[in-house]
Amino acid sequence: MDLGLSGKTVIVTGGGSNIGRSIVLAFAREGSNVVNAELDEKQGQKVVDEANSLGGQAILVKTDVTDWGSVQAMVKRALERFGKIDVLVNNVGGAASVGLLVDKPREECEKDVSLNFWSVVNCTKAVAGHMIERRRGRIVNMGSVSGQSGLAGSNVSLYGGAKGAVISLSKALAWELGGYGISINVVCPGMTLPETLENVGEESVWKKWAWDVYTPEMQEAAAKSVPLQRLGSPQDVANMVLFLASDCASYVTGQTVSVSGGGTMW
């Protein structure tokens, strides 16, 4: 099926590792122009090179999505290079550390909220005016099953809380932006691991601590806890993002879609 994404300009935040990487490459395969807004320049450029080898046109713009000035500069660069922005994928996310809220240093609490919530506010605000002017646009936000319901024993309560805020914000913005032809939806992955460690950068949570938490035993138990009896792949998530960014989903907005093997069913 032709998704009609060839020639569309897409911003993907955090497109260097894991899910973000797969999203960048998926759009490249569709012939899209992709802006990889990534803080890790080395890993981000590696993915951009992969995307360009697939026939897409991709550029790296070093971006700190928690910094308003950095986000504004990234959007300006995207417009200078491609002349328009059709799709924004707010993919950046993660937890600064694992632990109970009461034990977390205050600065790490701020990092969790800023990375997972304020990044979405910054990037959406930065592209909204352009999309309103054109009276068209697609925004896909990355949520999490932990933002749909609290996960027992996850020790990432602020991450889940911030993702829950993203879901609520997206519903409100669907009303605010819908009259301008702009849709906004949320994709909530379940446990989704990188295919290999080569697909994540040095600054990714997967390199920092995630493999200490997501042990083989935990992965096996998690797979058995969902109806499809397996963990998600980055491509599973990218496929849903492509659909929501395409004209196939032109009458879909304000929705939260779980890509979790059935682990979340509401």
N, C-alpha and C positions, 0 to 999 in steps of 0.2 A: 504494500500500500504506500502510495506517495503521500507523505505527511505535509507536503507543501512548505518545507523548511529551507529549501535551497535558496540561497541569497539573503535569508533573514540574518539580522545581526543579533547575537545573543551574548549577554554578559553572564558568566558563571563565576560566582565568588568561591574562592577556595578550590580551584580546579586542579590542584596539584596532586592530591592523594585520594585513594580509595574511591568513594562515591563521586566526588567532584571530578576526578580524573575520568571516570567512565562517562560522566555527563558531557564533558568537553569532547571526548572522542566520539560519542554518539552523535552529537550535533555536527561534528566534522564529517562524519560518514554521510550525513544528509545534505552536505554541501553548504552548510551555514557558515557565516562569518562569526568567529568566536573570540571574545575578549576574556582571557583567563586572568581574573582579578585575584592575584595570589601574592601573599607576603613572602613565601619561600621562593626566591628567584630561581635557584638552581632546579628545584623540582618542577616549578611552574614552567620553565622554559623547556624542560625535558618533555612535558606533556604537549606543549605547543608544537614542538618539533614532530611528535607523533601525529598530532592532528593535521599538520600541514602535509605529512606524507600520505594521509588518507584522502587528500583532495580538497580539504577545507581551506579556509583562510583564517588563521588564528594568530593572535598576538598576545604577548604577556604584558600586563601592566601591574607593576608592583603596587600592592594596595593593602593598607591596614583598614579593614572594614569598620573598625571601632573608632576611627578618626574621621570626622566629618570632612576636613580639608583633603585628606587622602582620597576619600570616596568621590568628592567633587572633581578632583583632578583626573581620576580614572574615567569618569563619565565623559569629561571633556575630551580626553584622549580617544575614547571610543567613537565619539561623534566626529572628531577630526579625521580618524582613519576610515570609518565606514559610512558616515553621514546620517546614520539613523540608529535607533535601538528598538528592536521589535520584542525582545524577550529578556527578562531578568530572572535568573535563577539564584535565589539567596540560599546558597548551599553551605556556607561557612558555619561551623558549629563544633562543639566539643566541650569537655569539662577540663578545667585547669588541673584538677586532681580528684581523686576518689576519697570520700570520707563523709562523716556525719556533719551536718551543718554546724552543730555546736563546736566541732573541733576544727573547722576550717578557718584559716586566717582571713581577716576581713578583706584584704586585697585580692585573695583568690575568689571570694564571693563576688566581688565587683567584676572580675575578669569573666566569670561564668555568665553573668547577666549581660555584660557588654558584648561578649562574643556571640551569644546566642539570640539576644533580643535587639540590642541597640544596633547591631550590624544590619539587621533587617530594616529597622527604621531608617537608618542612614541611606542605605542603597535604594530603598523604595522611594524615599523623598527625593533623592538625587535624579531619578529617572522619570518620576511621575509627571513633572511639568512638560517634558518632551512628549511623553505618551499622550497626555491630555491634548496638547497642541495638535498632534497627529490623529487624535480620536481613535487610537488603536493600541493594543499592547497586551502582552501576556506576562504575568508575574507568577512564578512558582517558588514557594517557600519550602524549605526543608524543616519539617517537624521531627517528631520521634514518637514511638509508641509510649515512651516515658512521659511525653507531654499530653497523651490522651488519658493515661491512668498512672497512678503511682506504682512503681515497680518495687516489690518487697525485696529488701536486701541489696538494692542497686547502689546505695551510697552516693547517688548523684542527684540529690533532691533539687538543687538550684538549677542544674541542667534541665531536668524535667519541668520545673516551674517556668523557666524561661521559654521552653518549647511550647508549653501550654499557653503562654502569653502570645507567642507567634500565631497560634491557631486562632485565638480570640481576635487579635489584631487583623488577621487576614479576613475574617468574616465581616468585621466592621468596614474594612477597606473595600470589600466587594460591593458594598452599598455606596461607598463614597466615590468609587471610580467607575462603577458599572455603566453609568450614563454616558461615559466618554468612550465606551467600547473597549474597556480594559478589564480583563478577567484576572482574578487572583485566587490561587488554590494552594493547598498544602499537601505535601507527600510525607507520610510518616513511616520511615523504615523500621523494621525490627532489627535484630542483631545482624549486622552486615559487615563482614570482615574483608580486609584486602585480599586479593588473589595471591599476591606475594609481597614480601617486604620491600621489593624493588619498586613497588607502586605507591610507596608513601615516602614523604620527605622527612628530614631529620627533625623538623619542628612539629610533626604530626603526633597526636596523642598515642597513635599506634606504636611509634618508635619510643616514646617517652615511658609509657607505663602500661599500655593496654594489654600487652601479651602476658603481663604478670597477673592481670585480672581475668582475662578471657582465656583461661587455661583449656587444654584439650578436654578435660573432664567437664568444665562448665559449658563448653561448646556442645558437647555430646548431650548433656542434660537439656540445654536450651533447644536443640533440634528436636528432641523427643517431646517437648512441651507444646509444639505447634502442630496443627493438623497435617501440614505438608511434610513434616518430619525432616526438615533440613533448614539450614541457615540461609539467609539471603545472600545474593551476590550483588556487587555494585551494578552490574548490568541490569538486574531486576529493577532496581530503583531508577536507573537512567531511562529505561523503557517507559516507565510511567511519566517521568518528567517530559520526555519527548511528546507523548500523547497530549498532555495538558498544555504544552506550548504550541501545539499545532491547531489548525482550523478544524480538525476532527472534534476538538473539545470547545468549539466556539460558543456553545450554549451551556457551558459548565463554569460556574464561579462560586466562590465562597465555600468550597467543599474541602473536606479532609479525607484523604485516601490513604489507608494503611497498606503498606507493602511489607507484610510480616508473616507470610505463609499461613494466615488465618489466626495468628496469635492475638490479634485485636480485631473484634468484629462489631465495632460501633463507631 
